[in-house]
Amino acid sequence: MKRTLVFTLLAATLAAHAAHAADGTRVYAFKAFLDDKPIGEHRFTVVTAGNERKVTSEADFAVKFIGITAYHYHHHAQEQWSGDCLTGLVASTDDDGKPASVKLVKQGDADEITTNAGRKTESGCLMTYAYWNPAMRAQKRLLNPQTGKVDAVTVARVADGHVTVDGKDVAASDWRITGGESPVDVWISEQGDWVGLDSMVSNGKHKLSYRR
């Protein structure tokens, strides 16, 4: 009886330590490149407290030609999560002078999404393109925080390779997301960290890359 009690207490203590270790702040800071030329940064800050998460996404890009800014992009989003389900979102985007906003409010089992184009309702548990979250790889639909569109997606591991992280060559797996505006290759290290991203933009004319 005493041994059973000790094992029970030990298991509870380990579980509590694991839950506590999962709490805290994680920052995913990426340099952004267009056709291998630096254009800015995209930073994700994930704050975890128990089953709740707050995520801040901030992107700032500028494409210059002969010292003149030919294109600029800024995106800011605040997300609230309960477990792996989105419960709130406020996002604003300036896409080269074209403003867009997205707001999501959880109403029971429904997600009320408001954009510049109007309002719609989606049911069930939604996720954004949360590349940092391993659970995203099992999703069949993802919310685009810039447009407010819910994309029917397929996520599959397609290859193994290497990416550069902090100047070092790191082994990583390529998880490809298809179904959105264009395929997105998300690079995950052997330790399970999100370390890179590649996607073709401008109707396939240019390559956008993120590297830690």
Secondary structure, 3 states (H helix, E strand, C coil): CHHHHHHHHHHHHHHHHHHHHHCEEEEEEEEEEECCEEEEEEEEEEEEECCEEEEEEEEEEEEEECCEEEEEEEEEEEEEEECCEEEEEEEEEEECCEEEEEEEEEECCEEEEEECCEEEEEECCCCECCCCCHHHHHCCEEECCCCCCEEECEEEEEEEEEEEECCEEEEEEEEEEECCCCCEEEEEECCCCEEEEEEEECCCCEEEEEEC
